[in-house]
Amino acid sequence: KSCQAWLDSRTVHTADVHGVHVGPDSFVVEFAYDVTPHDTSVRAPWCEAAVYRVRGGRIADVRFYYAPPVAAG
């Protein structure tokens, strides 16, 4: 699933970067979102870490790690 597909499947109310961590061949960006998925219409926070691997001065790979949001109730 592409990043565009993720964006198209929900309304993003806010998006913030909470941290950037740099290593010799990679970096991690921590994101926090306030989203409403279109399929549930339940607004909830969403946090993820994106791990970017770098080769030859370019981003070669990215992986996203997250815990799916739990709706308040």
Backbone as XML, in Angstrom:
<?xml version="1.0"?>
<chain id="A" units="angstrom">
  <residue number="1" name="LYS">
    <atom name="N" x="0.855" y="-1.175" z="0.000"/>
    <atom name="CA" x="0.000" y="0.000" z="0.000"/>
    <atom name="C" x="0.903" y="1.241" z="0.000"/>
  </residue>
  <residue number="2" name="SER">
    <atom name="N" x="0.630" y="2.142" z="-0.868"/>
    <atom name="CA" x="1.481" y="3.333" z="-0.982"/>
    <atom name="C" x="1.105" y="4.375" z="0.053"/>
  </residue>
  <residue number="3" name="CYS">
    <atom name="N" x="2.006" y="5.334" z="0.241"/>
    <atom name="CA" x="1.726" y="6.461" z="1.140"/>
    <atom name="C" x="0.505" y="7.229" z="0.657"/>
  </residue>
  <residue number="4" name="GLN">
    <atom name="N" x="0.349" y="7.387" z="-0.645"/>
    <atom name="CA" x="-0.804" y="8.113" z="-1.183"/>
    <atom name="C" x="-2.095" y="7.374" z="-0.864"/>
  </residue>
  <residue number="5" name="ALA">
    <atom name="N" x="-2.073" y="6.057" z="-0.934"/>
    <atom name="CA" x="-3.261" y="5.270" z="-0.603"/>
    <atom name="C" x="-3.633" y="5.462" z="0.869"/>
  </residue>
  <residue number="6" name="TRP">
    <atom name="N" x="-2.623" y="5.544" z="1.751"/>
    <atom name="CA" x="-2.887" y="5.786" z="3.174"/>
    <atom name="C" x="-3.552" y="7.145" z="3.347"/>
  </residue>
  <residue number="7" name="LEU">
    <atom name="N" x="-3.024" y="8.155" z="2.687"/>
    <atom name="CA" x="-3.599" y="9.501" z="2.775"/>
    <atom name="C" x="-5.015" y="9.544" z="2.214"/>
  </residue>
  <residue number="8" name="ASP">
    <atom name="N" x="-5.246" y="8.853" z="1.108"/>
    <atom name="CA" x="-6.564" y="8.847" z="0.467"/>
    <atom name="C" x="-7.623" y="8.118" z="1.290"/>
  </residue>
  <residue number="9" name="SER">
    <atom name="N" x="-7.192" y="7.255" z="2.211"/>
    <atom name="CA" x="-8.140" y="6.435" z="2.969"/>
    <atom name="C" x="-8.584" y="7.069" z="4.286"/>
  </residue>
  <residue number="10" name="ARG">
    <atom name="N" x="-8.139" y="8.301" z="4.544"/>
    <atom name="CA" x="-8.491" y="8.943" z="5.810"/>
    <atom name="C" x="-8.384" y="10.455" z="5.695"/>
  </residue>
  <residue number="11" name="THR">
    <atom name="N" x="-8.996" y="11.145" z="6.622"/>
    <atom name="CA" x="-8.821" y="12.584" z="6.752"/>
    <atom name="C" x="-7.747" y="12.810" z="7.796"/>
  </residue>
  <residue number="12" name="VAL">
    <atom name="N" x="-6.704" y="13.551" z="7.429"/>
    <atom name="CA" x="-5.629" y="13.877" z="8.367"/>
    <atom name="C" x="-5.901" y="15.281" z="8.901"/>
  </residue>
  <residue number="13" name="HIS">
    <atom name="N" x="-6.185" y="15.364" z="10.199"/>
    <atom name="CA" x="-6.490" y="16.654" z="10.824"/>
    <atom name="C" x="-5.210" y="17.397" z="11.209"/>
  </residue>
  <residue number="14" name="THR">
    <atom name="N" x="-4.232" y="16.663" z="11.756"/>
    <atom name="CA" x="-2.921" y="17.246" z="12.070"/>
    <atom name="C" x="-1.849" y="16.192" z="11.825"/>
  </residue>
  <residue number="15" name="ALA">
    <atom name="N" x="-0.653" y="16.671" z="11.543"/>
    <atom name="CA" x="0.511" y="15.808" z="11.376"/>
    <atom name="C" x="1.715" y="16.538" z="11.958"/>
  </residue>
  <residue number="16" name="ASP">
    <atom name="N" x="2.426" y="15.875" z="12.860"/>
    <atom name="CA" x="3.587" y="16.479" z="13.510"/>
    <atom name="C" x="4.764" y="15.523" z="13.469"/>
  </residue>
  <residue number="17" name="VAL">
    <atom name="N" x="5.964" y="16.093" z="13.409"/>
    <atom name="CA" x="7.200" y="15.324" z="13.541"/>
    <atom name="C" x="7.638" y="15.464" z="14.991"/>
  </residue>
  <residue number="18" name="HIS">
    <atom name="N" x="7.806" y="14.324" z="15.680"/>
    <atom name="CA" x="8.168" y="14.348" z="17.091"/>
    <atom name="C" x="9.642" y="14.087" z="17.327"/>
  </residue>
  <residue number="19" name="GLY">
    <atom name="N" x="10.363" y="13.638" z="16.345"/>
    <atom name="CA" x="11.782" y="13.401" z="16.538"/>
    <atom name="C" x="12.430" y="12.860" z="15.290"/>
  </residue>
  <residue number="20" name="VAL">
    <atom name="N" x="13.712" y="13.147" z="15.167"/>
    <atom name="CA" x="14.527" y="12.618" z="14.074"/>
    <atom name="C" x="15.791" y="12.052" z="14.712"/>
  </residue>
  <residue number="21" name="HIS">
    <atom name="N" x="16.136" y="10.828" z="14.351"/>
    <atom name="CA" x="17.304" y="10.150" z="14.901"/>
    <atom name="C" x="18.167" y="9.701" z="13.728"/>
  </residue>
  <residue number="22" name="VAL">
    <atom name="N" x="19.436" y="10.067" z="13.763"/>
    <atom name="CA" x="20.324" y="9.838" z="12.619"/>
    <atom name="C" x="21.399" y="8.817" z="12.978"/>
  </residue>
  <residue number="23" name="GLY">
    <atom name="N" x="21.600" y="7.841" z="12.087"/>
    <atom name="CA" x="22.657" y="6.851" z="12.216"/>
    <atom name="C" x="23.567" y="6.938" z="11.006"/>
  </residue>
  <residue number="24" name="PRO">
    <atom name="N" x="24.601" y="6.090" z="10.946"/>
    <atom name="CA" x="25.567" y="6.170" z="9.844"/>
    <atom name="C" x="24.983" y="5.854" z="8.461"/>
  </residue>
  <residue number="25" name="ASP">
    <atom name="N" x="23.992" y="4.967" z="8.382"/>
    <atom name="CA" x="23.418" y="4.608" z="7.081"/>
    <atom name="C" x="21.893" y="4.623" z="7.089"/>
  </residue>
  <residue number="26" name="SER">
    <atom name="N" x="21.325" y="5.285" z="8.093"/>
    <atom name="CA" x="19.867" y="5.352" z="8.176"/>
    <atom name="C" x="19.452" y="6.502" z="9.087"/>
  </residue>
  <residue number="27" name="PHE">
    <atom name="N" x="18.165" y="6.833" z="9.017"/>
    <atom name="CA" x="17.594" y="7.787" z="9.958"/>
    <atom name="C" x="16.142" y="7.418" z="10.209"/>
  </residue>
  <residue number="28" name="VAL">
    <atom name="N" x="15.663" y="7.811" z="11.370"/>
    <atom name="CA" x="14.305" y="7.492" z="11.799"/>
    <atom name="C" x="13.570" y="8.801" z="12.049"/>
  </residue>
  <residue number="29" name="VAL">
    <atom name="N" x="12.344" y="8.879" z="11.563"/>
    <atom name="CA" x="11.495" y="10.036" z="11.819"/>
    <atom name="C" x="10.252" y="9.540" z="12.551"/>
  </residue>
  <residue number="30" name="GLU">
    <atom name="N" x="9.970" y="10.162" z="13.711"/>
    <atom name="CA" x="8.776" y="9.828" z="14.478"/>
    <atom name="C" x="7.665" y="10.802" z="14.117"/>
  </residue>
  <residue number="31" name="PHE">
    <atom name="N" x="6.516" y="10.270" z="13.720"/>
    <atom name="CA" x="5.362" y="11.079" z="13.331"/>
    <atom name="C" x="4.206" y="10.841" z="14.295"/>
  </residue>
  <residue number="32" name="ALA">
    <atom name="N" x="3.384" y="11.866" z="14.482"/>
    <atom name="CA" x="2.135" y="11.742" z="15.230"/>
    <atom name="C" x="1.049" y="12.408" z="14.402"/>
  </residue>
  <residue number="33" name="TYR">
    <atom name="N" x="-0.062" y="11.715" z="14.247"/>
    <atom name="CA" x="-1.166" y="12.201" z="13.442"/>
    <atom name="C" x="-2.454" y="12.196" z="14.255"/>
  </residue>
  <residue number="34" name="ASP">
    <atom name="N" x="-3.384" y="13.008" z="13.842"/>
    <atom name="CA" x="-4.771" y="12.965" z="14.308"/>
    <atom name="C" x="-5.577" y="12.690" z="13.048"/>
  </residue>
  <residue number="35" name="VAL">
    <atom name="N" x="-6.183" y="11.493" z="12.978"/>
    <atom name="CA" x="-6.818" y="11.070" z="11.728"/>
    <atom name="C" x="-8.228" y="10.521" z="11.948"/>
  </residue>
  <residue number="36" name="THR">
    <atom name="N" x="-8.999" y="10.573" z="10.880"/>
    <atom name="CA" x="-10.299" y="9.899" z="10.836"/>
    <atom name="C" x="-10.303" y="8.991" z="9.609"/>
  </residue>
  <residue number="37" name="PRO">
    <atom name="N" x="-10.178" y="7.667" z="9.819"/>
    <atom name="CA" x="-10.258" y="6.742" z="8.682"/>
    <atom name="C" x="-11.653" y="6.794" z="8.057"/>
  </residue>
  <residue number="38" name="HIS">
    <atom name="N" x="-11.709" y="6.750" z="6.754"/>
    <atom name="CA" x="-12.986" y="6.827" z="6.045"/>
    <atom name="C" x="-13.856" y="5.610" z="6.316"/>
  </residue>
  <residue number="39" name="ASP">
    <atom name="N" x="-13.241" y="4.441" z="6.539"/>
    <atom name="CA" x="-14.048" y="3.226" z="6.711"/>
    <atom name="C" x="-14.722" y="3.133" z="8.074"/>
  </residue>
  <residue number="40" name="THR">
    <atom name="N" x="-14.188" y="3.833" z="9.102"/>
    <atom name="CA" x="-14.805" y="3.772" z="10.433"/>
    <atom name="C" x="-15.414" y="5.101" z="10.875"/>
  </residue>
  <residue number="41" name="SER">
    <atom name="N" x="-14.935" y="6.196" z="10.322"/>
    <atom name="CA" x="-15.354" y="7.547" z="10.716"/>
    <atom name="C" x="-15.089" y="7.837" z="12.192"/>
  </residue>
  <residue number="42" name="VAL">
    <atom name="N" x="-14.128" y="7.125" z="12.786"/>
    <atom name="CA" x="-13.770" y="7.324" z="14.191"/>
    <atom name="C" x="-12.427" y="8.050" z="14.254"/>
  </residue>
  <residue number="43" name="ARG">
    <atom name="N" x="-12.454" y="9.273" z="14.769"/>
    <atom name="CA" x="-11.247" y="10.084" z="14.874"/>
    <atom name="C" x="-10.358" y="9.549" z="15.995"/>
  </residue>
  <residue number="44" name="ALA">
    <atom name="N" x="-9.054" y="9.410" z="15.714"/>
    <atom name="CA" x="-8.136" y="8.837" z="16.694"/>
    <atom name="C" x="-6.701" y="9.272" z="16.402"/>
  </residue>
  <residue number="45" name="PRO">
    <atom name="N" x="-5.842" y="9.227" z="17.427"/>
    <atom name="CA" x="-4.419" y="9.513" z="17.192"/>
    <atom name="C" x="-3.756" y="8.323" z="16.495"/>
  </residue>
  <residue number="46" name="TRP">
    <atom name="N" x="-2.681" y="8.608" z="15.766"/>
    <atom name="CA" x="-1.918" y="7.570" z="15.060"/>
    <atom name="C" x="-0.455" y="7.982" z="15.141"/>
  </residue>
  <residue number="47" name="CYS">
    <atom name="N" x="0.391" y="7.097" z="15.650"/>
    <atom name="CA" x="1.826" y="7.381" z="15.752"/>
    <atom name="C" x="2.582" y="6.330" z="14.960"/>
  </residue>
  <residue number="48" name="GLU">
    <atom name="N" x="3.665" y="6.755" z="14.330"/>
    <atom name="CA" x="4.489" y="5.801" z="13.597"/>
    <atom name="C" x="5.925" y="6.274" z="13.558"/>
  </residue>
  <residue number="49" name="ALA">
    <atom name="N" x="6.807" y="5.320" z="13.313"/>
    <atom name="CA" x="8.215" y="5.605" z="13.097"/>
    <atom name="C" x="8.552" y="5.151" z="11.684"/>
  </residue>
  <residue number="50" name="ALA">
    <atom name="N" x="9.181" y="6.027" z="10.921"/>
    <atom name="CA" x="9.609" y="5.696" z="9.562"/>
    <atom name="C" x="11.121" y="5.529" z="9.575"/>
  </residue>
  <residue number="51" name="VAL">
    <atom name="N" x="11.595" y="4.369" z="9.145"/>
    <atom name="CA" x="13.023" y="4.073" z="9.109"/>
    <atom name="C" x="13.482" y="4.163" z="7.658"/>
  </residue>
  <residue number="52" name="TYR">
    <atom name="N" x="14.322" y="5.146" z="7.381"/>
    <atom name="CA" x="14.846" y="5.384" z="6.033"/>
    <atom name="C" x="16.272" y="4.859" z="5.979"/>
  </residue>
  <residue number="53" name="ARG">
    <atom name="N" x="16.559" y="3.964" z="5.033"/>
    <atom name="CA" x="17.931" y="3.486" z="4.829"/>
    <atom name="C" x="18.527" y="4.240" z="3.652"/>
  </residue>
  <residue number="54" name="VAL">
    <atom name="N" x="19.790" y="4.635" z="3.802"/>
    <atom name="CA" x="20.465" y="5.466" z="2.808"/>
    <atom name="C" x="21.638" y="4.696" z="2.210"/>
  </residue>
  <residue number="55" name="ARG">
    <atom name="N" x="21.745" y="4.762" z="0.882"/>
    <atom name="CA" x="22.883" y="4.182" z="0.150"/>
    <atom name="C" x="23.305" y="5.159" z="-0.927"/>
  </residue>
  <residue number="56" name="GLY">
    <atom name="N" x="24.571" y="5.434" z="-0.998"/>
    <atom name="CA" x="25.081" y="6.326" z="-2.041"/>
    <atom name="C" x="24.492" y="7.726" z="-1.959"/>
  </residue>
  <residue number="57" name="GLY">
    <atom name="N" x="24.168" y="8.180" z="-0.737"/>
    <atom name="CA" x="23.631" y="9.525" z="-0.569"/>
    <atom name="C" x="22.158" y="9.672" z="-0.929"/>
  </residue>
  <residue number="58" name="ARG">
    <atom name="N" x="21.474" y="8.555" z="-1.183"/>
    <atom name="CA" x="20.052" y="8.599" z="-1.558"/>
    <atom name="C" x="19.255" y="7.647" z="-0.671"/>
  </residue>
  <residue number="59" name="ILE">
    <atom name="N" x="17.980" y="7.952" z="-0.493"/>
    <atom name="CA" x="17.111" y="7.054" z="0.252"/>
    <atom name="C" x="16.873" y="5.813" z="-0.609"/>
  </residue>
  <residue number="60" name="ALA">
    <atom name="N" x="17.252" y="4.656" z="-0.068"/>
    <atom name="CA" x="17.137" y="3.400" z="-0.814"/>
    <atom name="C" x="15.908" y="2.603" z="-0.390"/>
  </residue>
  <residue number="61" name="ASP">
    <atom name="N" x="15.423" y="2.852" z="0.836"/>
    <atom name="CA" x="14.352" y="2.028" z="1.370"/>
    <atom name="C" x="13.702" y="2.782" z="2.527"/>
  </residue>
  <residue number="62" name="VAL">
    <atom name="N" x="12.414" y="2.589" z="2.708"/>
    <atom name="CA" x="11.729" y="3.136" z="3.879"/>
    <atom name="C" x="10.750" y="2.096" z="4.391"/>
  </residue>
  <residue number="63" name="ARG">
    <atom name="N" x="10.684" y="1.977" z="5.710"/>
    <atom name="CA" x="9.741" y="1.060" z="6.350"/>
    <atom name="C" x="9.032" y="1.816" z="7.465"/>
  </residue>
  <residue number="64" name="PHE">
    <atom name="N" x="7.749" y="1.535" z="7.621"/>
    <atom name="CA" x="6.931" y="2.218" z="8.614"/>
    <atom name="C" x="6.528" y="1.231" z="9.705"/>
  </residue>
  <residue number="65" name="TYR">
    <atom name="N" x="6.683" y="1.665" z="10.951"/>
    <atom name="CA" x="6.320" y="0.852" z="12.104"/>
    <atom name="C" x="5.320" y="1.630" z="12.943"/>
  </residue>
  <residue number="66" name="TYR">
    <atom name="N" x="4.234" y="0.961" z="13.310"/>
    <atom name="CA" x="3.186" y="1.660" z="14.045"/>
    <atom name="C" x="2.339" y="0.642" z="14.818"/>
  </residue>
  <residue number="67" name="ALA">
    <atom name="N" x="1.649" y="1.148" z="15.805"/>
    <atom name="CA" x="0.601" y="0.393" z="16.485"/>
    <atom name="C" x="-0.706" y="0.998" z="15.990"/>
  </residue>
  <residue number="68" name="PRO">
    <atom name="N" x="-1.590" y="0.211" z="15.421"/>
    <atom name="CA" x="-2.871" y="0.770" z="14.948"/>
    <atom name="C" x="-3.588" y="1.487" z="16.090"/>
  </residue>
  <residue number="69" name="PRO">
    <atom name="N" x="-4.268" y="2.560" z="15.779"/>
    <atom name="CA" x="-4.923" y="3.353" z="16.823"/>
    <atom name="C" x="-6.064" y="2.568" z="17.479"/>
  </residue>
  <residue number="70" name="VAL">
    <atom name="N" x="-6.273" y="2.867" z="18.749"/>
    <atom name="CA" x="-7.384" y="2.299" z="19.485"/>
    <atom name="C" x="-8.350" y="3.429" z="19.777"/>
  </residue>
  <residue number="71" name="ALA">
    <atom name="N" x="-9.566" y="3.295" z="19.349"/>
    <atom name="CA" x="-10.569" y="4.348" z="19.555"/>
    <atom name="C" x="-10.912" y="4.458" z="21.029"/>
  </residue>
  <residue number="72" name="ALA">
    <atom name="N" x="-11.043" y="5.697" z="21.473"/>
    <atom name="CA" x="-11.457" y="5.928" z="22.859"/>
    <atom name="C" x="-12.893" y="5.477" z="23.033"/>
  </residue>
  <residue number="73" name="GLY">
    <atom name="N" x="-13.200" y="4.943" z="24.183"/>
    <atom name="CA" x="-14.565" y="4.500" z="24.342"/>
    <atom name="C" x="-14.888" y="4.265" z="25.717"/>
  </residue>
</chain>
